[in-house]
Amino acid sequence: MTTESATQAPPATSALLATVGNKVRTMRKEKGMTLAKLSEITGLSQAIVSQIERGMANPSFTTLAQLAHGLDIPIGRFFIGQEQTKSPLVRRSARRSLKNVTRESVGGAEHELLTPDLNGGIEAQWISTPPGHDTSSTPFTHSGEEFCYIISGRKDVYLDGVCYSLDEGDSITYSSEIPHWYKNSYEEVCVAIWVNAPHAW
């Protein structure tokens, strides 16, 4: 994780870091979690978590996603109340990459955010997975529901060990609480739109 001292940041940035840090600390305490516990869940060091809570570090988007996941909240909760202007439109050239943010984005998989941010109740992603992509070694389980639509190529979706093979134009909907994983066992790249509600990150 790349961080920088909050004292070196512009006043507006320092204020934002302090606000985020206060929210991390407040929500951690509300959940009855120690620094050590949050560190264990997120994989971040206790020192980094402590610095973030005190507004002393400038966390990356990936680090914020890890903290949000550890606290079981949408990442946008850290910024509620901050004045900002956002457009409902996401241009193709302006999609945010979620590489290394979601656990699903492993190997050569490309995940791009189709929704403007992570403040809303849904998360839509444009996902491209190369031949051979396989997440069976790390099945996923979390709250919510998922929907997938295959734009091109083919993909196998496993729900609690049951394989559903999807072709171009097919879609699938399932509870995210069911252990699930994915495979592209075919010879072409699979491109799909994936929607999570509520969003997982």
ABEGO torsion letter per residue (X at the ends): XBBBBAAABBAAAAAAAAAAAAAAAAAAAAAGBBAAAAAAAAGBBAAAAAAAAAGABBBBAAAAAAAAAAAGBBAAAAABGBBBBBBABBBAAABBBABGABAABBEABBBBBABABAABABBBBBBBBBBGBBAAABBBBBBEBBBBBBABEBBBBBBGGBBBBBBBGBBBBBBAABBBBBBBABABBBBBBBBBOBBAX
